Amino acid sequence: MNFFTELRTETEINHFIQSRRLTFIYISKNNCSVCHSLYPQVHSVMQEFPEIKLGSIVIDNYLMLAGQWSIYTAPVLILFVDGKEYLREARYVPIDSFRKKVQRIYENF
């Protein structure tokens, strides 16, 4: 089973993104009901793609990063390929559509 690694420092985040060909980060905020309700659905989807390394960030702790990555809402789901942002979904994410997008990318890489 593939679990989310909680990323706590900017160094950890950067190392995480560069550590594998496919990495995924789930960005949430404290006290965000959408973040908490979407997380188990995203976790379930990501179990279908075992080669994708999973990470999570509570963006309240990294306001500078929020500005650098243009994160204005939560949750934000970002899939990186070779360290580059390849897919971004935010706030209300249709889970079936998200699954199909991730699957297309996964199959190509």
SVG drawing of the C-alpha trace seen along z (x, -y; Angstrom):
<svg xmlns="http://www.w3.org/2000/svg" viewBox="-17 -35 34 37">
<polyline fill="none" stroke="black" stroke-width="0.4" points="0.0,0.0 1.3,-3.4 1.2,-6.0 1.5,-9.8 4.8,-11.1 4.2,-14.3 6.7,-16.9 7.8,-19.4 10.6,-21.5 11.3,-23.2 14.4,-21.0 12.3,-17.9 9.8,-19.1 12.4,-19.8 14.2,-16.5 10.9,-14.6 10.0,-16.1 13.4,-15.2 13.7,-11.8 11.5,-9.9 10.3,-10.2 6.7,-10.4 5.7,-12.2 2.4,-13.5 1.8,-16.1 -1.6,-16.7 -1.7,-20.2 -4.2,-21.0 -5.0,-23.7 -5.9,-23.3 -9.6,-23.5 -10.5,-22.8 -13.5,-20.6 -13.0,-20.0 -9.4,-19.0 -10.4,-16.5 -13.2,-15.0 -11.3,-14.7 -8.2,-13.2 -9.5,-9.6 -10.8,-9.6 -7.5,-10.8 -5.7,-8.3 -7.8,-5.5 -7.2,-6.6 -3.4,-6.9 -3.3,-3.3 -3.9,-2.3 -0.5,-3.8 2.1,-2.2 5.1,-3.8 4.0,-7.3 5.6,-8.5 3.0,-10.3 3.6,-13.4 1.4,-15.8 1.9,-19.4 -0.2,-21.5 0.3,-24.8 -0.5,-26.9 3.0,-26.1 4.6,-27.3 3.1,-30.6 6.2,-31.4 5.9,-28.2 2.2,-29.0 3.3,-32.2 6.0,-30.5 3.7,-27.8 0.6,-30.1 -1.5,-28.2 -4.6,-30.4 -7.0,-27.7 -7.0,-24.3 -6.8,-21.4 -4.4,-21.4 -3.3,-18.2 0.0,-18.3 1.6,-15.5 5.3,-16.0 7.1,-14.2 10.9,-14.4 10.6,-17.3 8.3,-19.4 4.7,-20.1 2.6,-18.1 -0.9,-18.1 -2.7,-20.4 -6.2,-20.2 -7.6,-22.4 -10.6,-22.8 -13.4,-20.7 -11.9,-17.8 -14.1,-15.4 -12.5,-12.2 -13.2,-10.1 -11.8,-12.8 -8.8,-13.1 -8.2,-9.3 -8.3,-9.3 -5.8,-12.1 -3.4,-10.4 -3.8,-7.1 -3.0,-8.7 0.2,-10.3 1.1,-7.1 0.8,-4.9 3.0,-7.3 5.8,-7.4"/>
</svg>
